[in-house]
Amino acid sequence: MLGPTELADNAGSSVTNMAEYLAAEVVARHCPHLPDAPAGEGQPVVWLEHDPPRAGAPAEYDRVTFAPWRSRAAWLGGTLRRALGTPHWARLDQAAVAALLGQPAAGAGGR
C-alpha cells in the first residue's frame, strides 16, 4: 500500500493534481516490476491519498485508482516524467481505511 499525505505548507502543486505522476514515480522506485507489467484486472497497489485534519475539518482519505494502470511517458513542466492513467478518487471513511491497513476501526475496542 502506497500513498502521499498533503502537507499544509506545500507551496507547489497539490498531491491531488500530481496523482498520476507521483504514483508512477513511487511505484517505479519501490516496486520496479509493476509499472510496465501487462495490464490485468484490478490495480497491483492500493494508492491512498491523505489530507490531514485542518481547523474544523477532520482528516480525509481517498482511494485513488488509475485507468489504465499502465506506465507512460508524459511531459510536465518541460520535464519528461512517468505517469499512470487518469486518476479517479473514492472517499473512504475511517473504518474502510482501518480495514485496508489491517487495523481495528476507531471505537471498535481495539488498539
C-alpha positions as CSV (number, residue, x, y, z in Angstrom):
1,M,0.0,0.0,0.0
2,L,1.4,3.4,-1.0
3,G,0.3,6.9,-1.0
4,P,1.0,10.5,-0.1
5,T,-0.1,13.0,2.5
6,E,-0.7,16.6,1.5
7,L,1.5,18.9,3.6
8,A,0.0,22.1,5.0
9,D,3.0,24.2,3.9
10,N,3.2,22.8,0.4
11,A,3.8,25.8,-1.9
12,G,3.9,23.7,-5.1
13,S,1.3,21.6,-7.0
14,S,-1.0,19.6,-4.8
15,V,-0.8,15.9,-4.3
16,T,-4.2,15.6,-6.0
17,N,-3.1,17.5,-9.1
18,M,0.0,15.3,-9.4
19,A,-1.5,11.9,-8.5
20,E,-0.8,10.1,-11.8
21,Y,2.8,11.3,-11.8
22,L,3.6,10.8,-8.1
23,A,2.1,7.3,-8.1
24,A,4.1,6.3,-11.2
25,E,7.3,7.5,-9.7
26,V,6.8,6.0,-6.3
27,V,5.7,2.6,-7.8
28,A,8.7,2.6,-10.2
29,R,11.1,3.3,-7.4
30,H,9.7,0.9,-4.8
31,C,8.1,-1.8,-7.0
32,P,10.1,-1.6,-10.2
33,H,8.4,-4.7,-11.7
34,L,4.9,-3.2,-11.6
35,P,4.7,0.0,-13.8
36,D,5.5,-1.8,-17.1
37,A,3.8,-5.1,-16.3
38,P,1.0,-6.1,-18.6
39,A,-2.3,-4.5,-17.6
40,G,-4.6,-7.0,-15.9
41,E,-7.8,-6.8,-13.9
42,G,-7.5,-4.5,-10.9
43,Q,-4.6,-2.4,-9.7
44,P,-1.5,-4.0,-8.3
45,V,-1.2,-1.5,-5.4
46,V,-3.6,0.4,-3.2
47,W,-3.0,4.1,-3.5
48,L,-4.4,6.2,-0.7
49,E,-4.4,10.0,-0.6
50,H,-4.5,11.6,2.8
51,D,-5.5,15.2,3.7
52,P,-4.7,15.8,7.4
53,P,-7.2,17.4,9.7
54,R,-7.4,21.2,9.5
55,A,-9.2,23.7,11.6
56,G,-12.8,22.5,12.0
57,A,-12.3,19.7,9.5
58,P,-11.4,16.0,10.1
59,A,-8.7,14.1,8.1
60,E,-9.9,12.9,4.7
61,Y,-8.8,9.7,2.9
62,D,-9.4,8.8,-0.7
63,R,-8.6,5.6,-2.6
64,V,-7.2,6.6,-6.0
65,T,-7.4,4.2,-8.9
66,F,-5.8,4.8,-12.3
67,A,-7.3,3.9,-15.7
68,P,-5.5,2.3,-17.3
69,W,-2.9,1.1,-14.9
70,R,0.0,1.4,-17.3
71,S,3.1,3.5,-17.1
72,R,3.6,6.0,-19.9
73,A,5.9,8.9,-20.6
74,A,4.4,12.4,-20.2
75,W,5.8,15.9,-20.4
76,L,5.1,18.0,-17.3
77,G,6.6,21.5,-17.0
78,G,9.3,20.8,-19.6
79,T,10.4,17.5,-17.9
80,L,9.7,14.1,-19.2
81,R,8.2,12.0,-16.4
82,R,6.4,8.7,-15.8
83,A,2.6,8.8,-15.4
84,L,-0.2,6.4,-14.9
85,G,-3.6,6.6,-16.5
86,T,-6.4,9.0,-15.4
87,P,-6.9,9.1,-11.7
88,H,-10.3,8.5,-10.0
89,W,-10.9,9.3,-6.3
90,A,-13.3,7.5,-4.0
91,R,-13.7,8.9,-0.4
92,L,-13.1,6.4,2.3
93,D,-14.4,6.6,5.9
94,Q,-12.2,5.8,8.9
95,A,-13.4,2.2,9.1
96,A,-12.5,1.5,5.5
97,V,-9.0,2.9,5.9
98,A,-8.5,0.9,9.1
99,A,-9.6,-2.3,7.2
100,L,-7.1,-1.6,4.4
101,L,-4.4,-1.0,6.9
102,G,-5.3,-4.2,8.9
103,Q,-6.3,-2.3,12.0
104,P,-9.5,-2.1,14.0
105,A,-11.7,0.9,13.4
106,A,-11.7,3.7,15.9
107,G,-14.2,2.9,18.7
108,A,-14.1,-0.8,17.9
109,G,-12.5,-1.7,21.2
110,G,-9.0,-2.4,19.6
111,R,-5.8,-0.6,20.0
